[in-house]
Amino acid sequence: MTLDISILVLRTGIIVFLFLFLAQALFLMRRDLQSAAVRHVERGGRLKVMESGASNLSKGDSLPLLAVNSLGRSPGNSLPIIDDSISGDHLLLSYDGGVWRVEDLGSTNGTYLNGQRVEKAAALAYGDILQLGRTKLKLERPNLD
């Protein structure tokens, strides 16, 4: 075997090794991301529309939630709700440390949790009813189907 052929075989081997290493790394990252997504769904929740008021939602709609959700009339919200009785940036709903929290963002008509006006950040549990404008939403556990 000549020196040129030996160097070519060595280079090819290194390239194949690097390719396999990168493929394995990408596979593991993809698996971890999928696992994280499943864990997120298991701990997450959804909002079920109980009363849609004059919004773009329909009674019975189910809205999947992220760890942090902004609700309001502005299209930049993670859950935009088109209704004149809802402020552009109405409320923030977040999940942290196993607890859901709702915070009114200075909305004109207020945010209500189980009929009580939310004055400061408040904890809520599955089954609680949020009202913003004429729209009522129930916090539910996610479907794990």
C-alpha positions, -999 to 999 in steps of 0.1 A, spaced: 0 0 0 14 34 -9 14 64 13 -12 82 -8 -37 53 -5 -31 50 33 -38 87 37 -70 84 16 -82 54 36 -74 73 69 -93 104 57 -123 84 46 -124 66 79 -123 99 98 -151 113 77 -172 82 82 -165 84 120 -175 121 121 -207 114 101 -217 86 124 -209 107 155 -231 136 142 -259 112 132 -259 97 167 -258 132 183 -288 143 162 -307 111 170 -302 116 208 -312 153 206 -344 145 187 -353 118 212 -347 142 241 -368 168 225 -397 144 219 -394 132 255 -395 168 268 -426 175 246 -443 145 262 -434 157 297 -447 191 288 -481 177 277 -484 156 308 -479 186 331 -497 211 309 -533 218 305 -559 232 282 -587 257 283 -622 246 273 -646 273 261 -676 273 283 -692 305 269 -678 321 238 -695 355 241 -689 374 209 -655 359 203 -640 339 175 -642 308 197 -670 283 198 -685 267 229 -667 234 235 -634 244 218 -603 231 235 -572 253 235 -539 236 244 -517 256 267 -480 262 268 -459 269 299 -466 307 294 -497 319 276 -508 354 268 -545 359 260 -560 390 245 -574 406 213 -540 414 198 -528 388 172 -494 387 189 -508 368 218 -502 331 220 -540 326 223 -557 355 205 -594 359 213 -612 383 190 -639 401 211 -644 438 217 -649 432 254 -614 418 257 -583 440 259 -554 437 234 -532 422 261 -557 409 286 -541 383 308 -511 360 313 -515 324 322 -484 305 333 -474 271 347 -445 271 371 -435 246 398 -466 225 394 -490 255 398 -510 274 373 -511 312 378 -532 339 362 -523 376 361 -545 404 347 -524 427 326 -544 459 334 -573 450 312 -603 474 309 -630 449 318 -609 428 342 -602 391 346 -624 369 368 -614 336 385 -645 316 396 -665 349 397 -640 369 417 -620 397 401 -583 390 398 -565 419 414 -530 404 416 -514 371 404 -536 342 416 -532 305 416 -558 284 398 -565 247 397 -580 223 372 -618 229 370 -615 267 377 -633 291 354 -616 321 339 -637 349 325 -623 376 303 -649 399 287 -679 378 279 -658 346 273 -656 319 300 -628 293 299 -624 263 321 -589 250 330 -587 213 323 -561 186 324 -547 178 289 -559 149 268 -533 122 269 -548 102 241 
